[in-house]
């Protein structure tokens, strides 16, 4: 019988990744339009375990409060800080590039060299917003 490893509490995990990097660099990826795919927010604002806040009518970005809620849910549901096996990284990545088979929204990234995938990976690794600006 295999023992399950307990997950780190969300607060501990959230302190290992940078909110400002998430707000300014990761969230825009959830809103990006990609040919042949729905925007991440289209599915992840309803009906999925990693549920983002819906955008307010006419809004092009989330408010500070909505961003904090998004941060908490993404960290809780899809990120293990420091782990390149985090769901946020492997679900939307093509299997031949190291992703897994699962992601009902399709494979948004064909390679780990994709700039958006690199941004997600940098955040998961613990990069900070101030370091990203250098």
C-alpha positions in Angstrom: 0.0 0.0 0.0 1.4 3.4 -1.0 1.1 6.2 1.5 -0.1 9.5 0.1 2.2 12.5 0.6 0.4 15.3 2.4 0.2 18.6 0.4 1.7 21.7 1.8 -0.8 24.1 3.2 -1.8 26.8 0.6 -0.4 29.6 2.8 3.0 28.0 2.8 2.9 27.3 -0.9 1.6 30.8 -1.6 4.5 32.4 0.3 6.9 30.4 -2.0 5.7 32.1 -5.2 5.4 35.8 -5.9 2.0 37.5 -6.1 3.2 40.5 -8.1 4.8 38.2 -10.7 1.6 36.3 -10.9 -0.5 39.4 -11.2 1.6 41.1 -13.9 3.1 38.2 -15.9 1.0 35.0 -15.3 -2.6 36.4 -15.4 -2.2 37.9 -18.8 -1.4 34.4 -20.1 -4.8 33.3 -18.9 -6.4 36.0 -21.0 -4.3 35.5 -24.2 -6.0 34.5 -27.4 -4.3 31.6 -29.2 -5.3 30.4 -32.6 -7.3 27.2 -32.4 -7.8 27.5 -28.6 -10.2 29.2 -26.2 -8.6 31.6 -23.8 -7.8 29.9 -20.5 -10.3 32.1 -18.7 -13.1 30.9 -20.9 -13.1 27.5 -19.3 -11.3 28.2 -16.0 -13.9 30.8 -14.8 -16.6 28.0 -14.6 -16.7 24.3 -14.4 -13.1 23.4 -13.6 -11.4 22.8 -10.3 -8.9 25.6 -11.0 -11.6 28.2 -11.2 -10.5 31.8 -12.0 -12.7 34.8 -11.2 -14.9 35.7 -14.1 -13.9 39.1 -15.7 -16.4 41.9 -15.0 -18.3 43.1 -18.1 -16.0 45.3 -20.1 -12.9 44.5 -18.0 -9.7 43.5 -19.7 -7.9 42.5 -16.5 -8.9 41.5 -12.9 -9.0 43.8 -10.0 -6.5 43.5 -7.1 -9.0 41.6 -5.0 -9.9 39.3 -7.9 -6.2 38.8 -8.7 -5.6 37.7 -5.1 -8.4 35.2 -5.3 -7.0 33.9 -8.6 -3.6 33.6 -7.1 -4.9 31.5 -4.1 -6.8 29.1 -6.3 -4.0 28.6 -8.8 -1.5 28.0 -6.0 -3.9 25.7 -4.2 -5.0 23.7 -7.3 -2.2 23.8 -9.8 1.2 24.7 -8.4 3.8 23.0 -6.3 6.4 25.7 -5.9 9.7 24.7 -7.4 8.2 21.6 -9.2 8.3 21.5 -12.9 5.7 18.7 -12.6 3.1 21.3 -11.4 -0.3 20.9 -13.1 -0.1 24.5 -14.3 3.0 23.5 -16.4 2.2 19.9 -17.5 -1.5 20.0 -18.3 -1.4 22.6 -21.2 2.0 21.3 -22.5 2.2 18.8 -25.4 3.0 15.3 -24.2 6.0 15.1 -26.6 7.4 18.2 -24.8 7.0 16.8 -21.3 3.3 17.4 -20.6 0.8 14.9 -19.5 -2.2 13.5 -21.5 -4.8 15.5 -19.5 -6.1 18.9 -20.4 -9.6 19.2 -21.8 -8.7 22.6 -23.1 -6.1 21.2 -25.5 -2.4 21.7 -25.5 -1.6 25.4 -25.6 2.2 25.0 -25.6 4.0 22.7 -28.1 7.4 23.2 -26.4 9.0 24.2 -23.1 10.7 26.9 -25.2 7.4 28.7 -25.7 7.7 32.2 -24.1 4.4 31.9 -22.2 5.4 28.5 -20.9 8.7 29.9 -19.8 7.0 32.6 -17.9 4.8 30.1 -16.1 7.8 28.0 -15.3 9.7 31.0 -14.0 6.9 31.8 -11.6 6.6 28.2 -10.4 10.4 28.2 -9.8 10.0 31.2 -7.5 11.1 34.1 -9.7 10.0 37.5 -8.3 8.5 40.4 -10.1 11.3 42.8 -9.4 13.9 40.3 -10.7 11.8 39.8 -13.9 12.1 43.5 -14.7 15.9 43.5 -14.8 
